[in-house]
Amino acid sequence: MLRRSRFRLPVIGLVATAIAAVVLPSGIGAAAPSSHLSLSQVKAQIAVLNSKAERIAEAYDSAHNQLSALQRKEAITNRQLAADQRRLTAVQSKLARSAAAAYRTGGLSATMSLVSSGSAETFLNQTSTLEEVARFQRDQIAAATAAQRAMNAAKVVHDAQVAQQKKTLATISSQRSQINRLISQQHQILNRLTAAAHRAYVAQQAAVTSHAVAQRHMYSGPATGQAAAAVQFAYAQLGKPYVYGGAGPNSYDCSGLTMRAWEAAGVSLPHNAAAQQASIPAVSLSSLQPGDLVFFGSPAYHVAIYIGGGRIIQAPHTGASVEITPLAYMPPSGAGRP
């Protein structure tokens, strides 16, 4: 997550899952609970954790996008596989019926047919019929072979998609564990504050959230059309908590917020900051308009929506809520206009 000039501390209880046993990152010692940290130490250490978690959270979102795409492809492949199986079954059944009929009506050898017919003309007629049966059977065998190959090919694609899904799920699980470890580390750091300092921070966070909620209103700025709809949606989410992977309606991460904001305006965006940046036309930071998306990092690992007046609405990090902040709180790396 992002380093911020205006720091927000996570609030205990906002995160439902946290791993009990964690390894603190380098530079963060595991001092005894009685060893209290200063305010500035807490801010610096949690800022580092937030920065790490933001990057992992966006990778987590990207993996979820990949999983969804794989699941959609698998659904298509499954339908193709089922169709190929039905076609193969039908061809095999037809081939079996024609073979049985040929056995009943055309099983005699050509020589026996000549003997029994007593005439060359009858023999030629029977021979022509046998050739037609043989040709029909060859066609049916070729069709069955082609259907079997098509089904085998679809099965190979299906199995590869399933294997990739399993790999992606493992990645998601690993990233979730990493984020939870970082969240747990933040809780450990907070526990090293004095009781009075901890109460003060909790009160500060509550005040920030209350202020954000009080700013919810219908956007009446200069934006019009789709941009106005996106900004209006973002305003209505102020004060809702950040949760990694969140895409509303009760919580958001950074790209989940911007995705839903522009979805409300009728524009589809992926749930990932870098993917959003790649999917929309770039605009210069000097020509920003309300509704534009502002990106941070290269590749982008954080995104916010510009609302005009040098301000953005963003879902910043764990423990904070959707809020309005100055664009200049951290140098952006680029911008885009959906």
Steps between C-alpha positions, in 0.01 A plus 500: 500500500601859473729709706301797612575842638175474698521169678206279597534227756310176455216449746498175693203290397470619140680192375327170566793272425852540631769241543613459857863405437683752280855593413562871515674653198861609524538818696199425721613336818296259709539683828317396812149642547627731775732671249283780367555669167486870439236654276747564222632142516149360471425723201819404320464126558134479401565714191753237388250220560226688315727551200578128484139394548369736228720337238401150610131598510512617139675178400225315689237687297685419178507130587125510566449661158703221341299238687172649382624506141614138527164396641318671213726326247451168674122540479531551123735201470262285705215583264721415201609178668140399562406579138796298372398209722142507371623515141738210557229290665260568212759410236600183683136395535436561131811308405395205717154493342641512144749223578223281635286564193791425268563176683137392461458598134844506347700243685540252211817508302494628143560145367206355694286785377585411140420133557170571669393770259548292188562810286775756448249785509375411845855450618598850381201652675590328828864596465402865452287485812786350702734775381251765605470339843878488531535861394231604749677310775833661411337843523346413834832368634673820384229710668534300822878539493470876446248530784727302731797723416293815558389369838856406594622848404226665705590276795864606480398867507261435788764319707750781440245759611421304816872470579546874450205572725654287775827687460324837515304395808827405669637844414191667644529296819867594536429870444212493747732349760763766435248781540361348818852474643559869427168590662590293804832681522316833502292378794817399683651844444184672623511286812836654580344843546409619843133462586450876484670530161298210365172659614602826339569332168173308503316825570688672220408226255135512603501877449648463152235244403220717638631797303511290183141380548389861554643587157270261315284699264395518140781635286420846364837590350597567139500137379212385282375178349683180587777678693242665725333162565836347597587784738151496654540130572842556660357771727227263617764250619686743728559355845470135393793285617791381291512120466742339259313335215195712585277617216197625690243562600621519862880506460760565232862483410645767273427344161172352622379854573600644162365194319157537663498878454540472125272197488229730635575720199464207260870428446655162576847497658711215641554466875868592500679836488758409235237329283274805527784725390573275203134490393429873472650791303770689686464868581762740631493593865482865395168443321314299765123521504256373766441130448850429372693222670833581660761228537790457740810283451644339190349259430202656673414352839255767615223694329262780598231706329560870441217727613643842410667773700817296543315231699434129463269242654681180589483181704847533654594197710394257771356676803407812308180589320413645161596864527578825322870592500720745312639363174842628604523281810710268287639557149279318245662304221229551239134550424234372265151584380247213465 
